[in-house]
Amino acid sequence: MLAAISHLSKNKSKVIYLTPLRALASEKFEEFKN
């Protein structure tokens, strides 16, 4: 996952799309972990 984020963040156009997706993924991960 982090490798994909790192790879995509080199494409500036994708960062804007990826940021809310990443935030949502972390939120879901926190819910799942608890």
N, CA, C and O atoms as a GROMACS GRO file, in nm:
protein
  136
    1MET      N    1   0.083  -0.121   0.000
    1MET     CA    2   0.000   0.000   0.000
    1MET      C    3   0.087   0.126   0.000
    1MET      O    4   0.070   0.214  -0.084
    2LEU      N    5   0.180   0.134   0.095
    2LEU     CA    6   0.268   0.252   0.101
    2LEU      C    7   0.353   0.266  -0.024
    2LEU      O    8   0.378   0.377  -0.070
    3ALA      N    9   0.397   0.155  -0.079
    3ALA     CA   10   0.475   0.160  -0.203
    3ALA      C   11   0.392   0.218  -0.316
    3ALA      O   12   0.442   0.297  -0.396
    4ALA      N   13   0.265   0.180  -0.322
    4ALA     CA   14   0.175   0.233  -0.425
    4ALA      C   15   0.154   0.383  -0.406
    4ALA      O   16   0.155   0.458  -0.503
    5ILE      N   17   0.134   0.425  -0.282
    5ILE     CA   18   0.116   0.567  -0.251
    5ILE      C   19   0.241   0.646  -0.289
    5ILE      O   20   0.233   0.751  -0.353
    6SER      N   21   0.356   0.594  -0.250
    6SER     CA   22   0.483   0.657  -0.283
    6SER      C   23   0.503   0.668  -0.434
    6SER      O   24   0.545   0.772  -0.484
    7HIS      N   25   0.471   0.561  -0.505
    7HIS     CA   26   0.484   0.558  -0.651
    7HIS      C   27   0.389   0.659  -0.716
    7HIS      O   28   0.430   0.734  -0.804
    8LEU      N   29   0.263   0.660  -0.672
    8LEU     CA   30   0.164   0.750  -0.731
    8LEU      C   31   0.189   0.896  -0.694
    8LEU      O   32   0.156   0.985  -0.772
    9SER      N   33   0.246   0.921  -0.577
    9SER     CA   34   0.270   1.059  -0.536
    9SER      C   35   0.375   1.128  -0.622
    9SER      O   36   0.388   1.250  -0.618
   10LYS      N   37   0.450   1.050  -0.700
   10LYS     CA   38   0.542   1.111  -0.796
   10LYS      C   39   0.466   1.176  -0.911
   10LYS      O   40   0.517   1.265  -0.979
   11ASN      N   41   0.343   1.131  -0.932
   11ASN     CA   42   0.254   1.193  -1.030
   11ASN      C   43   0.170   1.297  -0.957
   11ASN      O   44   0.074   1.262  -0.889
   12LYS      N   45   0.205   1.423  -0.971
   12LYS     CA   46   0.136   1.528  -0.896
   12LYS      C   47  -0.015   1.528  -0.918
   12LYS      O   48  -0.091   1.561  -0.827
   13SER      N   49  -0.058   1.492  -1.037
   13SER     CA   50  -0.202   1.490  -1.067
   13SER      C   51  -0.278   1.388  -0.983
   13SER      O   52  -0.397   1.406  -0.957
   14LYS      N   53  -0.210   1.282  -0.941
   14LYS     CA   54  -0.277   1.177  -0.865
   14LYS      C   55  -0.282   1.207  -0.715
   14LYS      O   56  -0.365   1.151  -0.644
   15VAL      N   57  -0.195   1.294  -0.667
   15VAL     CA   58  -0.187   1.321  -0.523
   15VAL      C   59  -0.320   1.374  -0.470
   15VAL      O   60  -0.366   1.332  -0.364
   16ILE      N   61  -0.381   1.466  -0.544
   16ILE     CA   62  -0.508   1.526  -0.503
   16ILE      C   63  -0.617   1.421  -0.491
   16ILE      O   64  -0.700   1.426  -0.400
   17TYR      N   65  -0.617   1.325  -0.582
   17TYR     CA   66  -0.714   1.216  -0.578
   17TYR      C   67  -0.682   1.120  -0.463
   17TYR      O   68  -0.773   1.070  -0.396
   18LEU      N   69  -0.554   1.095  -0.442
   18LEU     CA   70  -0.511   0.994  -0.347
   18LEU      C   71  -0.527   1.037  -0.202
   18LEU      O   72  -0.552   0.954  -0.115
   19THR      N   73  -0.513   1.166  -0.174
   19THR     CA   74  -0.516   1.214  -0.036
   19THR      C   75  -0.644   1.177   0.039
   19THR      O   76  -0.634   1.120   0.148
   20PRO      N   77  -0.764   1.208  -0.013
   20PRO     CA   78  -0.885   1.167   0.060
   20PRO      C   79  -0.899   1.015   0.070
   20PRO      O   80  -0.951   0.963   0.168
   21LEU      N   81  -0.852   0.946  -0.032
   21LEU     CA   82  -0.857   0.800  -0.033
   21LEU      C   83  -0.769   0.743   0.078
   21LEU      O   84  -0.809   0.649   0.147
   22ARG      N   85  -0.653   0.799   0.094
   22ARG     CA   86  -0.559   0.756   0.197
   22ARG      C   87  -0.614   0.785   0.336
   22ARG      O   88  -0.602   0.703   0.427
   23ALA      N   89  -0.675   0.902   0.353
   23ALA     CA   90  -0.735   0.939   0.481
   23ALA      C   91  -0.848   0.843   0.517
   23ALA      O   92  -0.861   0.801   0.632
   24LEU      N   93  -0.930   0.808   0.418
   24LEU     CA   94  -1.040   0.715   0.439
   24LEU      C   95  -0.987   0.577   0.475
   24LEU      O   96  -1.040   0.511   0.564
   25ALA      N   97  -0.883   0.533   0.406
   25ALA     CA   98  -0.822   0.404   0.434
   25ALA      C   99  -0.767   0.397   0.576
   25ALA      O  100  -0.784   0.297   0.644
   26SER      N  101  -0.700   0.504   0.621
   26SER     CA  102  -0.646   0.504   0.758
   26SER      C  103  -0.758   0.500   0.860
   26SER      O  104  -0.747   0.433   0.962
   27GLU      N  105  -0.865   0.572   0.832
   27GLU     CA  106  -0.979   0.575   0.923
   27GLU      C  107  -1.039   0.435   0.936
   27GLU      O  108  -1.068   0.389   1.046
   28LYS      N  109  -1.058   0.368   0.824
   28LYS     CA  110  -1.112   0.232   0.824
   28LYS      C  111  -1.017   0.136   0.895
   28LYS      O  112  -1.060   0.046   0.967
   29PHE      N  113  -0.888   0.155   0.874
   29PHE     CA  114  -0.788   0.071   0.940
   29PHE      C  115  -0.795   0.088   1.091
   29PHE      O  116  -0.786  -0.010   1.165
   30GLU      N  117  -0.809   0.210   1.137
   30GLU     CA  118  -0.821   0.237   1.281
   30GLU      C  119  -0.946   0.169   1.339
   30GLU      O  120  -0.940   0.110   1.447
   31GLU      N  121  -1.057   0.177   1.267
   31GLU     CA  122  -1.181   0.112   1.311
   31GLU      C  123  -1.162  -0.039   1.320
   31GLU      O  124  -1.205  -0.103   1.416
   32PHE      N  125  -1.097  -0.095   1.219
   32PHE     CA  126  -1.075  -0.239   1.212
   32PHE      C  127  -0.981  -0.286   1.323
   32PHE      O  128  -1.002  -0.392   1.382
   33LYS      N  129  -0.879  -0.207   1.350
   33LYS     CA  130  -0.778  -0.241   1.450
   33LYS      C  131  -0.838  -0.244   1.590
   33LYS      O  132  -0.799  -0.328   1.672
   34ASN      N  133  -0.931  -0.155   1.616
   34ASN     CA  134  -0.991  -0.149   1.751
   34ASN      C  135  -1.093  -0.258   1.764
   34ASN      O  136  -1.155  -0.271   1.870
   0.00000   0.00000   0.00000
